[in-house]
Amino acid sequence: MLWTKQCRMECAVANKPNNNVVTPRPFDHKRLKLLILIVAYNHENKIENVLKRIPEALTAYETEILILDDSSSDKTFEKSHQLAASLSKKFKYTVLFNPINQGYGGNQKIGYHYAIENNFDVVALLHGDGQYAPECLPELLQPILSGTADAVFGSRMIESRSALRGGMPLYKYVGNTILSKYQNLVLGSSLSEFHSGYRLYSVRALASVPFELITNKFHFDTEIIIQFLRAQLRIVEIPIPTHYGDEICNVPGLRYAWDVFKSSTLAGLQDYGILNELKFDIHTDESPASKYESKLGFDSSHSYAVDAVPGGSKVLELGCAGNFIAHSLRKKGCTVTGIDIENVAAPDVDAFFKVDLNNDPLPVSPKDFDIILTLDVIEHLSQPEKFVSELHDRLSASPDTQVIASTGNVAFFIVRLMLLLGYFNYGRRGILERTHTRLFTFKSFIKLFNERGFDVVSSIGVPPPYPLAFGDNVFSRCLLRLNKILIHLSRGLFSYQIYLHLKPRPSLPWLLERANDRKLNATHSDT
């Protein structure tokens, strides 16, 4: 029989561990609590075969078998109870029935919640139709037991031809291959397949991701992989035998493929700040500086600002958490005073002040500086009009001080396209970062400063930071050049950011004082 073929320990590591993630220690085998979760739906004639094939070797652990009947219309629940009573000498059994069908994903959620609530260490997912071999459980369990994996997937595609020999229909084989290649591309992973339902999870890892937010449908397996990848948890694949028998497939193929494609694409776009899905908003580094990246070395608001500041200038940088600009300016002989709402670890500035610009006045006199940088700051303020007015008032006696400001362009064509498709999601980064309180176009950003006493020396459209998204390579450099050409055609449509170089207009009191000085000097000359 095909099912007697042993699973071989040929592991494929799907993603590299992040140094910021605490590596789990090996489990104590004698105290290991293992939950075998069997999701069942109309499996009255299959469930007995599955239960009898669970290896006795698993009695070495504190093993419980949970059968979750997802509101079957046959006698799966009754048959499971009878089997649990007759087989209970080997393992502890629990049989539950969902009064309302929860779907394939929803049924898993209940089981994983059960595992967390009852302090299990590992949960293994089996299907009640016998499609996946219970005999492989001891081998699949090993990477989690040794502390080298947070999840182990049984893969039918590591040896892809074996999937066909095991009876996988050709159309499913082709669809599996194409979808998995696409998902690896957009998610930056290297899994042999995303669509095996044979899974083992560390319960600690499950508890660290919001699996309750993802779909209840069949592409639950894809979405929980995305969560694990984004949380930088370690996934190991082990080859398993493939079996397709006379079981009835409840998965709607085209709908499933579309759902997988959509979820993977949305998760991939989220990395570029274009969209945001709460269920995929998982990050291991939440330090204030973690969301700041240097945009120096290519066309960006950072590089434009550094180039515009003359060497030896006195610079006031509002929002200095990244340290990138201050570091570059000090190389030009500038003295830099930094202000930020967060404490900055080892700020690369000559002086630093922690200030909330929404509530506190500037702790230094703006007129004492040659250049004031407000890069990607204005959009975070609750009352940007008030801030700009007060800044002008304090600069009115020093019209030679220049201001450089930048912000995201909400009229960028990608945002417009998302609006056309009905999306307007705030996220962790990008134009629609969730901490932004105001959104601007070129006209509204210029108007903000014009109406409050500033003249625009120059305004520039900034392309997206392609090198951050795709790496600093020929492809991203070509995209930058192309985008710059498009900005010349329509900067309002193709600019990712708005960059303004500003000078304060002299105030009326300042002008009157200078006029009086001139009048007084003229009187002295006549005398």
C-alpha positions in Angstrom: 0.0 0.0 0.0 1.1 3.5 -0.8 0.3 4.6 2.8 3.1 2.4 4.2 5.7 4.4 2.5 7.6 6.3 5.2 8.0 10.1 5.1 11.7 11.0 4.5 13.3 13.7 6.5 14.3 15.8 3.5 13.4 19.3 4.8 13.1 22.5 2.8 13.4 25.6 4.9 10.8 28.1 3.6 12.1 31.2 5.3 15.2 32.2 7.2 14.8 33.0 10.9 14.9 36.6 11.9 17.5 37.5 14.5 14.9 39.5 16.4 12.7 36.4 16.9 13.4 34.3 20.0 14.3 30.8 18.8 12.1 28.2 20.6 13.9 25.7 22.8 13.5 22.0 22.2 10.4 20.5 23.9 10.6 18.1 26.8 9.3 15.0 25.1 8.0 13.5 28.4 5.8 16.5 29.0 4.8 17.3 25.5 1.1 18.0 25.0 0.1 17.1 21.5 -3.3 17.8 20.0 -4.2 16.0 16.8 -7.0 18.1 15.2 -9.2 16.2 12.7 -11.4 18.5 10.7 -14.4 16.5 9.5 -17.3 17.2 7.2 -19.5 14.3 5.9 -16.7 11.8 6.6 -18.9 9.1 8.1 -17.3 6.4 5.9 -13.7 7.7 6.2 -13.1 8.7 9.8 -12.6 5.2 11.2 -9.7 4.5 8.8 -8.1 7.8 9.7 -8.3 7.1 13.5 -7.0 3.6 13.3 -3.9 4.6 11.4 -2.7 7.2 13.9 0.6 5.7 15.1 0.9 4.2 18.6 4.3 5.9 18.8 2.4 9.1 19.7 1.4 7.6 23.0 4.8 8.6 24.2 3.4 12.1 24.5 0.4 13.5 26.3 -1.7 13.1 23.1 -5.3 14.1 22.6 -7.4 13.6 19.4 -10.0 16.3 18.8 -12.5 15.6 16.1 -14.4 18.7 15.0 -17.5 17.9 13.0 -18.4 21.0 11.0 -22.2 20.4 11.0 -22.1 17.3 8.8 -25.4 16.2 7.2 -24.4 12.5 7.6 -23.6 10.6 10.8 -20.0 11.7 11.1 -20.5 13.0 14.7 -22.3 9.8 15.9 -19.7 7.5 14.3 -16.8 9.5 15.8 -18.3 9.2 19.3 -18.6 5.4 18.9 -15.0 5.2 17.6 -13.7 7.4 20.4 -15.3 5.1 23.0 -13.8 1.9 21.4 -10.3 3.4 20.8 -10.0 5.5 24.0 -7.4 3.0 25.4 -4.7 4.5 23.1 -5.5 8.2 23.3 -7.8 10.7 24.9 -10.6 11.7 22.5 -12.8 14.7 22.3 -15.6 15.0 19.7 -17.3 18.3 19.1 -20.0 19.4 16.7 -20.4 22.9 15.2 -24.2 23.7 15.2 -23.5 26.1 12.4 -21.1 25.2 9.6 -18.0 27.3 10.0 -16.2 26.4 6.8 -12.8 24.7 6.4 -11.0 27.7 7.8 -13.5 28.4 10.6 -13.3 24.8 11.8 -9.5 25.1 12.0 -9.8 28.3 14.0 -11.9 26.6 16.7 -9.4 23.8 16.9 -6.4 26.1 17.2 -8.3 28.1 19.9 -8.9 24.9 21.7 -5.2 24.1 21.6 -4.3 27.5 23.0 -6.9 27.5 25.7 -5.9 24.0 26.9 -2.1 24.7 26.9 -1.0 22.3 24.2 2.5 22.5 22.8 1.9 21.3 19.3 -1.2 20.9 17.2 -1.3 18.6 14.1 -3.9 19.0 11.4 -5.4 16.0 9.8 -8.4 15.7 7.4 -11.2 13.3 8.1 -11.3 12.0 4.6 -7.9 10.3 4.9 -6.2 12.3 2.1 -3.1 12.8 4.3 -1.3 9.8 5.9 -1.4 9.8 9.7 1.6 7.4 9.6 3.8 10.5 8.8 3.0 12.3 12.1 6.0 11.1 14.1 8.4 12.3 11.4 6.6 15.6 10.8 6.7 16.3 14.5 10.5 16.1 14.9 11.5 19.6 13.6 9.1 21.2 16.1 10.2 19.0 18.9 13.9 19.9 18.3 13.1 23.6 18.3 14.2 24.1 14.6 10.7 24.9 13.3 7.6 26.8 14.2 5.5 25.0 11.6 6.0 21.8 9.6 4.1 21.2 6.3 3.8 17.9 4.6 4.6 18.6 0.9 3.5 16.6 -2.1 5.5 18.8 -4.5 9.1 18.5 -3.2 9.2 15.4 -5.5 6.6 16.8 -7.9 6.3 13.7 -10.1 5.3 11.6 -7.1 2.2 13.8 -6.8 1.1 12.7 -10.2 2.0 9.1 -9.5 -0.1 9.3 -6.3 -3.2 10.2 -8.3 -3.2 14.1 -8.2 -5.3 15.2 -11.2 -3.2 16.9 -13.8 -5.2 20.1 -13.6 -4.7 20.3 -9.9 -1.0 19.6 -10.3 -0.6 22.4 -12.9 -2.7 24.8 -10.8 -0.8 24.0 -7.6 2.5 24.6 -9.4 1.5 27.9 -11.0 -0.2 29.3 -7.9 2.8 28.3 -5.6 5.3 29.9 -8.0 3.3 33.1 -8.1 2.9 33.1 -4.3 6.6 32.6 -3.7 7.3 35.5 -6.1 5.0 38.0 -4.4 5.6 36.9 -0.9 9.4 36.4 -1.1 9.2 32.8 0.1 10.5 29.5 -1.2 7.8 26.9 -0.4 7.4 23.9 -2.7 3.7 24.3 -2.3 1.1 26.4 -0.4 -1.8 24.0 -0.8 -1.1 21.0 1.4 -3.5 20.6 4.2 -1.1 18.5 6.3 0.2 20.9 8.9 1.8 20.9 12.3 2.1 24.1 14.3 3.8 25.1 17.5 1.0 26.4 19.6 3.2 29.3 20.8 3.6 30.3 17.2 -0.1 30.1 16.5 -0.8 32.3 19.5 1.6 34.9 18.2 -0.4 35.5 15.0 -4.0 36.8 14.6 -5.4 33.7 12.8 -8.9 34.6 14.0 -8.9 37.5 11.5 -8.3 35.4 8.4 -10.8 33.7 6.1 -13.1 30.8 7.1 -13.0 29.5 3.5 -10.7 27.0 1.9 -7.8 29.5 1.3 -7.4 29.7 5.1 -4.2 27.6 4.6 -2.7 30.2 2.3 -3.6 33.1 4.6 -2.1 31.5 7.7 1.1 30.8 5.7 1.2 34.6 4.9 0.9 35.4 8.6 3.7 33.1 9.5 5.9 34.5 6.7 5.2 38.1 7.8 5.9 37.2 11.4 9.2 35.6 10.2 8.3 32.3 11.9 10.2 29.3 10.6 8.5 26.9 8.2 9.9 23.5 7.3 8.6 21.2 4.6 8.9 17.4 4.6 7.9 15.3 1.6 4.8 13.1 2.1 3.1 10.5 -0.1 0.2 11.7 -2.3 -3.2 10.0 -2.2 -6.3 10.8 -4.1 -9.1 8.2 -3.6 -12.8 8.3 -4.0 -13.3 11.1 -1.5 -15.6 13.9 -2.6 -13.9 17.2 -3.2 -15.7 20.2 -1.7 -13.2 22.8 -2.9 -14.5 25.0 -5.7 -11.4 25.1 -7.9 -11.7 28.4 -9.7 -13.0 30.2 -6.7 -10.2 28.8 -4.6 -7.6 29.8 -7.1 -9.0 33.4 -7.3 -9.1 33.7 -3.5 -5.5 32.5 -3.2 -4.3 34.9 -5.9 -6.2 37.8 -4.3 -4.9 37.2 -0.8 -1.3 36.7 -1.9 -1.4 39.8 -4.1 -2.9 42.0 -1.4 -0.3 40.8 1.1 2.5 41.5 -1.4 1.2 45.0 -2.2 1.0 45.7 1.6 4.8 45.6 1.7 4.9 48.6 -0.7 2.5 50.7 1.4 -0.2 50.5 -1.3 -2.8 48.5 0.6 -3.3 47.4 4.1 -5.0 44.2 5.4 -5.2 44.1 9.2 -4.9 40.3 9.1 -1.5 40.6 7.4 -0.3 43.6 9.4 2.3 41.6 11.4 5.7 43.0 12.3 8.5 41.7 14.5 10.2 45.0 15.1 7.9 47.7 16.5 10.7 50.1 17.6 10.1 53.8 16.5 13.0 53.8 14.1 12.0 50.5 12.5 9.6 52.2 10.0 12.3 54.6 8.8 14.5 53.7 6.0 17.2 55.8 4.2 16.2 57.1 0.9 19.7 58.5 0.1 21.6 57.4 -2.9 18.7 57.8 -5.4 16.0 60.4 -6.3 14.0 61.0 -3.2 13.0 63.7 -0.7 16.0 62.7 1.4 18.6 63.1 -1.3 17.0 66.3 -2.7 17.1 67.9 0.8 20.7 66.9 1.5 21.8 68.3 -1.9 19.9 71.6 -1.2 21.5 72.3 2.1 24.8 74.3 1.7 27.8 73.0 3.5 28.4 74.6 6.9 24.7 75.5 7.4 22.9 75.5 10.7 20.0 73.0 10.3 16.9 72.3 12.4 15.6 68.9 11.5 12.0 68.2 12.6 11.5 64.5 12.7 15.0 63.0 12.9 14.3 59.5 14.0 16.0 57.9 11.1 19.4 59.7 11.7 20.1 59.3 7.9 19.9 63.0 7.0 21.7 64.3 10.0 24.5 61.9 9.4 24.9 63.1 5.8 24.6 66.8 6.7 27.3 66.6 9.4 29.6 65.1 6.7 29.0 68.4 4.9 30.1 70.4 7.9 26.6 71.3 9.0 25.5 71.6 12.6 22.2 69.8 13.1 19.6 70.2 15.9 17.1 67.4 15.9 13.5 67.3 17.1 11.3 64.2 17.3 8.3 62.9 19.2 10.2 59.7 20.1 13.4 59.3 21.9 16.1 58.5 19.3 18.8 56.0 20.2 22.2 57.7 19.7 20.9 60.6 17.6 23.5 61.7 15.0 22.8 65.4 15.8 24.6 68.1 17.8 21.5 68.7 20.0 18.3 66.7 20.4 14.9 67.6 21.9 12.0 65.3 22.4 8.9 67.4 21.5 5.3 66.7 20.5 4.8 69.3 17.8 1.0 68.9 18.2 1.1 70.2 21.8 4.4 71.8 22.5 6.1 74.9 21.0 9.5 74.6 19.3 12.1 74.5 22.1 14.6 76.6 20.0 14.3 79.8 18.0 13.7 78.9 14.3 15.4 82.2 13.2 18.7 80.9 14.6 18.9 78.4 11.7 19.7 78.7 8.0 17.6 75.7 7.0 14.6 74.1 8.6 13.7 70.5 7.4 10.2 69.3 7.8 10.4 66.1 5.7 7.3 63.9 6.0 6.2 65.7 9.2 3.3 68.0 8.3 1.0 65.2 7.5 1.4 63.8 11.1 0.2 67.0 12.7 -3.4 67.4 13.9 -3.4 71.2 13.0 -0.8 71.8 10.3 -2.3 75.2 9.6 -1.6 76.4 13.1 1.9 74.9 13.0 2.8 76.6 9.7 1.4 80.0 10.9 3.3 79.9 14.1 6.5 78.9 12.3 6.1 81.9 10.0 5.5 84.2 12.9 8.7 83.1 14.5 10.6 83.5 11.2 9.2 86.8 10.1 12.1 88.7 11.6 14.5 86.4 9.7 13.3 86.1 6.1 16.6 84.6 5.0 15.9 81.3 6.8 14.7 78.6 4.3 12.3 75.8 4.9 12.2 72.5 3.1 9.1 70.4 3.4 7.8 67.1 1.9 4.7 65.0 2.1 3.0 62.2 0.3 0.9 62.9 -2.8 -2.6 61.5 -2.3 -3.3 62.1 -6.0 -0.6 59.5 -6.9 -1.9 57.3 -9.7 -1.8 54.1 -7.6 -3.9 55.7 -4.9 -6.4 56.8 -7.6 -6.5 53.3 -9.0 -7.1 51.9 -5.5 -10.0 54.4 -5.1 -11.4 53.2 -8.4 -11.4 49.7 -7.1 -12.9 50.7 -3.8 -9.8 50.6 -1.5 -8.7 53.4 0.8 -6.8 51.5 3.5 -4.5 53.1 6.0 -1.4 51.1 6.8 1.9 51.0 8.5 3.8 52.9 5.8 3.4 54.8 2.6 1.1 57.7 1.6 -1.8 56.3 3.6 0.3 55.6 6.8 -2.1 55.2 9.7 -0.5 58.0 11.7 -1.2 60.6 9.0 -3.9 63.0 10.0 -3.9 65.1 6.8 -3.5 64.2 3.1 -2.3 66.6 0.4 -2.1 67.2 -3.3 0.4 69.6 -4.9 -2.1 72.4 -4.9 -3.3 71.9 -1.3 0.3 71.6 0.1 1.4 74.7 -1.7 -1.7 76.5 -0.6 -1.0 75.5 3.0 2.3 77.5 3.0 1.3 80.3 0.6 -1.7 81.3 2.7 0.4 81.4 5.8 3.2 83.6 4.6 5.6 81.4 2.6 6.7 81.8 -1.0 7.6 78.7 -2.9 11.2 78.8 -4.3 10.7 75.5 -6.1 8.4 72.5 -6.1 9.4 69.1 -7.2 7.6 65.8 -7.8 9.4 62.9 -6.2 9.2 59.3 -7.6 8.4 56.3 -5.5 11.4 54.7 -3.6 11.7 51.8 -6.0 15.2 50.8 -4.7 13.6 50.1 -1.3 10.9 48.0 -2.8 12.9 46.0 -5.4 16.5 46.5 -4.3 19.1 48.9 -5.7 19.5 47.4 -9.1 19.1 48.0 -12.8 15.4 47.3 -12.7 14.6 49.9 -9.9 16.9 52.5 -11.5 15.0 52.1 -14.8 11.7 52.5 -13.0 13.0 55.7 -11.4 14.0 57.1 -14.7 10.7 56.2 -16.3 8.8 57.7 -13.4 10.7 60.9 -13.6 9.7 61.2 -17.3 6.1 60.6 -16.3 6.4 63.3 -13.6 7.4 65.8 -16.3 4.2 64.9 -18.2 2.0 65.1 -15.1 3.6 65.6 -11.7 0.2 65.6 -9.9 -0.5 62.1 -11.2 2.9 60.4 -11.1 4.6 62.0 -8.1 4.8 59.8 -5.1 5.8 62.7 -2.9 5.7 66.5 -3.0 8.9 68.4 -2.2 8.8 72.2 -1.6 11.7 74.7 -1.0 10.2 77.7 0.8 11.1 81.1 2.1 9.1 83.1 4.6 7.7 86.4 3.3 8.6 89.4 5.5 5.9 90.3 8.0 4.3 93.7 8.0 5.9 94.7 11.2 9.3 93.8 9.8 8.7 95.7 6.6 7.4 98.8 8.5 10.5 98.7 10.8 12.8 98.6 7.8 10.8 101.4 6.1 11.2 103.5 9.3 14.9 102.8 9.3 15.2 103.9 5.7 13.2 107.1 6.5 15.3 107.8 9.5 18.5 107.3 7.5 17.2 109.6 4.8 16.4 112.3 7.3 20.0 112.1 8.8 21.4 112.4 5.3 19.4 115.6 4.6 20.5 117.1 7.8 
